Every structure is written in structure tokens, then in C-alpha cells.
């Protein structure tokens, strides 16, 4: 009989997300703690780890949101370069003074500020 032999399965490996501390409740580790523990281990130089992966640029276009309401914005005002989602916002965008328009563009991080 094989009473003392236990099979080890790869899917039953130790869960590294849970802190084991005696009989106390199990506490979850944060991502920062897990990455710090992974950095402390002796990994080979060519190992691919979570903190060493560089993601390639995305091919999907970025989503554009209205500068006034935050709704998805299919339109952009050519004069002020602000995004808007409907006709009411367009009227608001056209009536904004230039300093407010520049503030919205700076808040969005647009490189060209109208001035």
C-alpha cells in the first residue's frame, strides 16, 4: 500500500498570495509584498518576471472622453481642440473663454494649448 506516499501536483502548489501565520486568520498579501518577495529570490538573469515585462504599444486607438461631462466624445471642436459629446456641450465649448479652454487642455495633458 502507498499510505505514506503523496503525489504532488503542480496546481496544488503553495499559494503565494496568502500569508501563513500559525492558527491566525489568513491574510492576503499585496502586490507590492509579492513583488518584493520575488525580487529577493535568486533568479537567473534571463528569467522573465512580473516586474521585468515591458508591454508593447497598443494598436487600439485611445478612447476620447468629453472635457465637459466625461461621456464618450465622438466630436472635437476645431477651434478650441476640446472634445464634446452632444450639441449642448458644443454650445458650452464655443462660449468658454480662452483661459478656461487652456485650463481644460492642460488638465487633459494636450501638448498644444490654444493661446
N, CA, C and O of each residue as an XYZ file, in Angstrom:
460
protein
N       0.835     -1.190      0.000
C       0.000      0.000      0.000
C       0.873      1.244      0.000
O       2.011      1.242      0.470
N       0.307      2.282     -0.533
C       1.047      3.538     -0.610
C       0.403      4.574      0.305
O      -0.080      5.604     -0.165
N       0.394      4.309      1.584
C      -0.226      5.210      2.553
C       0.620      6.441      2.829
O       0.085      7.530      3.034
N       1.958      6.274      2.837
C       2.831      7.393      3.167
C       3.217      8.224      1.948
O       3.638      9.373      2.082
N       3.076      7.649      0.780
C       3.455      8.386     -0.431
C       2.319      9.327     -0.841
O       1.162      8.923     -0.961
N       2.678     10.569     -1.048
C       1.691     11.544     -1.507
C       2.147     12.084     -2.846
O       3.315     12.426     -3.030
N       1.233     12.154     -3.755
C       1.557     12.733     -5.054
C       1.527     14.256     -4.929
O       0.674     14.810     -4.236
N       2.443     14.914     -5.589
C       2.443     16.376     -5.597
C       2.011     16.837     -6.983
O       2.578     16.433     -7.999
N       1.021     17.668     -6.996
C       0.505     18.205     -8.245
C       0.919     19.662     -8.374
O       0.992     20.384     -7.379
N       1.189     20.091     -9.594
C       1.643     21.461     -9.791
C       0.548     22.467     -9.484
O       0.851     23.598     -9.103
N      -0.721     22.090     -9.637
C      -1.794     23.026     -9.354
C      -2.094     23.115     -7.860
O      -2.866     23.972     -7.429
N      -1.479     22.225     -7.066
C      -1.674     22.274     -5.624
C      -0.452     22.851     -4.926
O      -0.209     22.574     -3.751
N       0.319     23.656     -5.657
C       1.495     24.258     -5.037
C       1.066     25.320     -4.042
O      -0.091     25.740     -4.013
N       1.998     25.734     -3.245
C       1.699     26.695     -2.189
C       1.203     28.000     -2.787
O       1.788     28.523     -3.736
N       0.142     28.512     -2.237
C      -0.430     29.775     -2.704
C       0.418     30.914     -2.165
O       0.462     31.133     -0.954
N       1.095     31.646     -3.050
C       1.983     32.698     -2.580
C       1.262     34.008     -2.309
O       1.897     34.997     -1.943
N      -0.043     34.032     -2.482
C      -0.810     35.232     -2.203
C      -1.284     35.281     -0.749
O      -1.754     36.324     -0.294
N      -1.170     34.174     -0.016
C      -1.686     34.096      1.348
C      -0.515     34.031      2.326
O       0.427     33.264      2.126
N      -0.579     34.828      3.370
C       0.436     34.807      4.425
C       0.028     33.745      5.434
O      -1.085     33.779      5.958
N       0.925     32.803      5.707
C       0.640     31.763      6.682
C       1.234     32.195      8.019
O       2.442     32.407      8.131
N       0.396     32.319      9.008
C       0.885     32.757     10.322
C       0.206     31.931     11.415
O      -0.686     32.427     12.103
N       0.613     30.708     11.573
C       0.108     29.855     12.646
C      -1.379     29.576     12.508
O      -1.855     29.218     11.431
N      -2.111     29.741     13.606
C      -3.536     29.453     13.634
C      -4.391     30.688     13.372
O      -5.619     30.612     13.379
N      -3.737     31.827     13.141
C      -4.487     33.053     12.915
C      -5.190     33.013     11.564
O      -4.955     32.128     10.742
N      -6.051     33.991     11.363
C      -6.714     34.096     10.074
C      -5.688     34.327      8.978
O      -4.634     34.917      9.220
N      -5.990     33.870      7.793
C      -5.094     34.079      6.671
C      -5.249     35.497      6.147
O      -6.362     35.989      5.958
N      -4.135     36.130      5.919
C      -4.150     37.490      5.396
C      -3.619     37.469      3.969
O      -2.686     36.731      3.654
N      -4.213     38.274      3.125
C      -3.779     38.347      1.738
C      -2.618     39.314      1.620
O      -2.591     40.352      2.281
N      -1.662     38.968      0.775
C      -0.525     39.839      0.517
C      -0.871     40.819     -0.592
O      -1.639     40.508     -1.503
N      -0.301     41.988     -0.501
C      -0.494     42.960     -1.569
C       0.478     42.647     -2.704
O       1.424     41.880     -2.528
N       0.242     43.236     -3.847
C       1.118     43.019     -4.993
C       2.529     43.499     -4.690
O       3.503     42.893     -5.137
N       2.641     44.567     -3.944
C       3.952     45.103     -3.584
C       4.739     44.093     -2.758
O       5.941     43.927     -2.965
N       4.071     43.412     -1.817
C       4.739     42.415     -0.998
C       5.165     41.210     -1.828
O       6.251     40.666     -1.628
N       4.310     40.793     -2.759
C       4.633     39.634     -3.610
C       5.821     39.946     -4.502
O       6.714     39.112     -4.653
N       5.849     41.148     -5.104
C       6.964     41.524     -5.972
C       8.263     41.655     -5.185
O       9.328     41.290     -5.682
N       8.182     42.170     -3.969
C       9.380     42.284     -3.133
C       9.921     40.897     -2.793
O      11.134     40.691     -2.784
N       9.033     39.950     -2.515
C       9.471     38.584     -2.221
C      10.079     37.919     -3.452
O      11.047     37.168     -3.335
N       9.518     38.188     -4.633
C      10.069     37.625     -5.867
C      11.446     38.209     -6.188
O      12.317     37.507     -6.702
N      11.639     39.500     -5.882
C      12.937     40.125     -6.152
C      14.021     39.558     -5.242
O      15.193     39.515     -5.619
N      13.632     39.126     -4.050
C      14.608     38.616     -3.087
C      15.104     37.216     -3.449
O      16.159     36.799     -2.973
N      14.368     36.492     -4.275
C      14.768     35.138     -4.639
C      15.887     35.180     -5.678
O      15.960     36.119     -6.470
N      16.763     34.166     -5.680
C      17.876     34.148     -6.657
C      17.413     33.648     -8.030
O      17.465     32.449     -8.303
N      16.966     34.551     -8.879
C      16.508     34.200    -10.217
C      17.667     34.269    -11.206
O      18.588     35.065    -11.018
N      17.638     33.448    -12.256
C      18.660     33.588    -13.307
C      18.473     34.909    -14.055
O      17.402     35.514    -14.009
N      19.522     35.343    -14.739
C      19.483     36.635    -15.426
C      18.462     36.680    -16.561
O      17.902     37.742    -16.838
N      18.211     35.563    -17.215
C      17.291     35.554    -18.354
C      15.852     35.189    -17.955
O      15.028     34.919    -18.829
N      15.543     35.175    -16.675
C      14.192     34.841    -16.218
C      13.245     36.006    -16.492
O      13.616     37.169    -16.332
N      12.027     35.687    -16.904
C      11.005     36.695    -17.155
C      10.113     36.766    -15.926
O       9.461     35.786    -15.565
N      10.087     37.930    -15.287
C       9.315     38.134    -14.069
C       8.289     39.228    -14.295
O       8.333     39.929    -15.306
N       7.346     39.378    -13.338
C       6.272     40.358    -13.491
C       6.801     41.779    -13.625
O       6.272     42.561    -14.416
N       7.822     42.120    -12.876
C       8.304     43.489    -12.890
C       9.295     43.745    -14.022
O       9.724     44.886    -14.195
N       9.673     42.742    -14.792
C      10.624     42.944    -15.887
C       9.967     42.916    -17.260
O      10.650     43.092    -18.268
N       8.665     42.701    -17.320
C       7.981     42.628    -18.606
C       7.627     44.029    -19.074
O       6.985     44.787    -18.347
N       8.040     44.372    -20.275
C       7.672     45.644    -20.878
C       6.596     45.374    -21.917
O       6.801     44.593    -22.846
N       5.467     46.013    -21.760
C       4.348     45.793    -22.679
C       4.585     46.570    -23.965
O       5.082     47.695    -23.921
N       4.241     45.995    -25.103
C       4.368     46.730    -26.369
C       3.266     47.780    -26.475
O       2.282     47.716    -25.738
N       3.415     48.730    -27.366
C       2.349     49.722    -27.529
C       1.088     49.073    -28.069
O       1.149     48.098    -28.817
N      -0.043     49.617    -27.686
C      -1.314     49.060    -28.106
C      -1.666     49.522    -29.521
O      -1.269     50.607    -29.946
N      -2.404     48.698    -30.231
C      -2.848     49.048    -31.576
C      -4.252     49.645    -31.566
O      -4.703     50.196    -32.570
N      -4.935     49.536    -30.441
C      -6.276     50.112    -30.346
C      -6.164     51.616    -30.173
O      -5.305     52.083    -29.426
N      -7.001     52.377    -30.838
C      -6.958     53.829    -30.622
C      -7.455     54.176    -29.224
O      -8.300     53.478    -28.664
N      -6.928     55.248    -28.675
C      -7.336     55.641    -27.335
C      -8.765     56.159    -27.353
O      -9.211     56.759    -28.331
N      -9.466     55.922    -26.270
C     -10.840     56.404    -26.166
C     -10.816     57.888    -25.831
O     -10.000     58.347    -25.033
N     -11.714     58.620    -26.448
C     -11.797     60.050    -26.224
C     -13.048     60.333    -25.403
O     -14.134     59.838    -25.707
N     -12.879     61.134    -24.365
C     -13.979     61.485    -23.488
C     -14.166     62.995    -23.495
O     -13.220     63.756    -23.701
N     -15.403     63.409    -23.268
C     -15.740     64.824    -23.269
C     -15.013     65.546    -22.144
O     -14.935     65.054    -21.019
N     -14.481     66.723    -22.468
C     -13.804     67.526    -21.461
C     -14.793     68.174    -20.501
O     -14.411     68.570    -19.400
N     -16.050     68.287    -20.898
C     -17.050     68.936    -20.065
C     -17.749     67.927    -19.150
O     -17.822     68.139    -17.940
N     -18.261     66.830    -19.719
C     -19.081     65.900    -18.943
C     -18.401     64.570    -18.627
O     -18.820     63.884    -17.694
N     -17.376     64.188    -19.366
C     -16.723     62.905    -19.146
C     -17.359     61.755    -19.895
O     -16.935     60.610    -19.737
N     -18.369     62.031    -20.708
C     -19.012     60.997    -21.528
C     -18.139     60.689    -22.737
O     -17.296     61.508    -23.102
N     -18.320     59.515    -23.378
C     -17.576     59.243    -24.612
C     -17.860     60.330    -25.647
O     -19.015     60.672    -25.902
N     -16.793     60.866    -26.237
C     -16.933     62.024    -27.118
C     -16.517     61.682    -28.543
O     -15.333     61.479    -28.811
N     -17.479     61.618    -29.454
C     -17.118     61.361    -30.848
C     -16.702     62.623    -31.604
O     -16.261     62.530    -32.750
N     -16.834     63.797    -30.989
C     -16.576     65.047    -31.706
C     -15.478     65.856    -31.020
O     -15.253     65.743    -29.816
N     -14.785     66.696    -31.846
C     -13.788     67.615    -31.318
C     -13.980     68.973    -31.972
O     -14.135     69.070    -33.189
N     -13.970     70.013    -31.163
C     -14.086     71.370    -31.677
C     -12.766     71.755    -32.342
O     -11.708     71.652    -31.722
N     -12.820     72.198    -33.600
C     -11.605     72.539    -34.335
C     -10.951     73.806    -33.796
O      -9.729     73.949    -33.846
N     -11.748     74.704    -33.291
C     -11.208     75.972    -32.819
C     -10.485     75.812    -31.479
O      -9.362     76.293    -31.328
N     -11.102     75.151    -30.520
C     -10.529     75.060    -29.177
C      -9.849     73.721    -28.894
O      -9.158     73.591    -27.884
N     -10.029     72.731    -29.758
C      -9.454     71.385    -29.586
C     -10.018     70.640    -28.382
O      -9.385     69.706    -27.890
N     -11.188     71.031    -27.900
C     -11.850     70.336    -26.797
C     -12.799     69.280    -27.348
O     -13.425     69.476    -28.390
N     -12.900     68.160    -26.638
C     -13.828     67.102    -27.026
C     -15.197     67.373    -26.420
O     -15.299     67.879    -25.302
N     -16.252     67.033    -27.163
C     -17.618     67.180    -26.655
C     -18.459     66.022    -27.174
O     -18.093     65.371    -28.153
N     -19.603     65.764    -26.508
C     -20.396     64.587    -26.856
C     -21.745     64.914    -27.479
O     -22.339     64.047    -28.120
N     -22.249     66.134    -27.316
C     -23.557     66.459    -27.906
C     -23.612     67.953    -28.228
O     -22.649     68.682    -27.994
N     -24.729     68.391    -28.760
C     -24.876     69.773    -29.221
C     -24.866     70.765    -28.057
O     -24.365     71.880    -28.202
N     -25.412     70.374    -26.913
C     -25.407     71.275    -25.761
C     -23.979     71.559    -25.288
O     -23.635     72.696    -24.964
N     -23.169     70.522    -25.256
C     -21.777     70.710    -24.858
C     -21.016     71.529    -25.894
O     -20.123     72.299    -25.541
N     -21.364     71.369    -27.172
C     -20.722     72.162    -28.218
C     -20.982     73.647    -27.996
O     -20.072     74.465    -28.134
N     -22.220     74.000    -27.653
C     -22.535     75.404    -27.377
C     -21.756     75.898    -26.162
O     -21.306     77.043    -26.139
N     -21.595     75.042    -25.151
C     -20.834     75.416    -23.961
C     -19.357     75.611    -24.305
O     -18.724     76.557    -23.836
N     -18.816     74.713    -25.123
C     -17.407     74.791    -25.510
C     -17.142     76.065    -26.299
O     -16.118     76.715    -26.091
N     -18.041     76.432    -27.196
C     -17.859     77.632    -28.011
C     -17.949     78.912    -27.181
O     -17.360     79.925    -27.559
N     -18.674     78.890    -26.056
C     -18.843     80.082    -25.232
C     -17.795     80.201    -24.129
O     -17.804     81.184    -23.388
N     -16.894     79.230    -24.001
C     -15.879     79.283    -22.947
C     -14.807     80.309    -23.296
O     -14.423     80.423    -24.460
N     -14.314     81.064    -22.301
C     -13.192     81.959    -22.561
C     -11.903     81.169    -22.799
O     -11.815     79.988    -22.462
N     -10.910     81.837    -23.383
C      -9.676     81.142    -23.769
C      -8.890     80.624    -22.567
O      -8.232     79.590    -22.681
N      -8.933     81.303    -21.416
C      -8.185     80.809    -20.259
C      -8.794     79.527    -19.696
O      -8.067     78.655    -19.220
N     -10.119     79.404    -19.746
C     -10.787     78.175    -19.304
C     -10.470     77.040    -20.286
O     -10.212     75.910    -19.873
N     -10.491     77.350    -21.582
C     -10.147     76.351    -22.605
C      -8.720     75.857    -22.405
O      -8.459     74.656    -22.476
N      -7.799     76.781    -22.154
C      -6.406     76.399    -21.909
C      -6.292     75.546    -20.644
O      -5.478     74.625    -20.590
N      -7.097     75.846    -19.637
C      -7.090     75.037    -18.416
C      -7.568     73.621    -18.663
O      -6.985     72.671    -18.140
N      -8.634     73.464    -19.462
C      -9.120     72.128    -19.811
C      -8.062     71.350    -20.594
O      -7.849     70.165    -20.339
N      -7.400     72.011    -21.544
C      -6.372     71.328    -22.339
C      -5.178     70.938    -21.474
O      -4.605     69.863    -21.652
N      -4.802     71.803    -20.544
C      -3.703     71.480    -19.652
C      -4.079     70.332    -18.719
O      -3.248     69.476    -18.418
N      -5.325     70.317    -18.267
C      -5.803     69.248    -17.392
C      -5.800     67.904    -18.114
O      -5.476     66.877    -17.517
N      -6.159     67.910    -19.392
C      -6.158     66.686    -20.192
C      -4.753     66.268    -20.577
O      -4.516     65.097    -20.877
N      -3.814     67.207    -20.575
C      -2.441     66.888    -20.957
C      -2.205     67.047    -22.433
O      -1.299     66.415    -22.976
N      -2.991     67.875    -23.110
C      -2.792     68.134    -24.530
C      -1.527     68.947    -24.705
O      -1.260     69.868    -23.932
N      -0.746     68.610    -25.719
C       0.531     69.280    -25.900
C       0.388     70.684    -26.469
O       1.218     71.548    -26.190
N      -0.654     70.926    -27.263
C      -0.845     72.239    -27.856
C      -1.932     72.969    -27.107
O      -3.087     72.544    -27.100
N      -1.567     74.058    -26.481
C      -2.536     74.875    -25.755
C      -2.873     76.068    -26.614
O      -1.984     76.771    -27.094
N      -4.154     76.296    -26.809
C      -4.608     77.410    -27.634
C      -4.311     78.698    -26.886
O      -4.602     78.811    -25.695
N      -3.733     79.668    -27.582
C      -3.432     80.905    -26.881
C      -3.201     82.063    -27.794
O      -2.937     83.172    -27.329
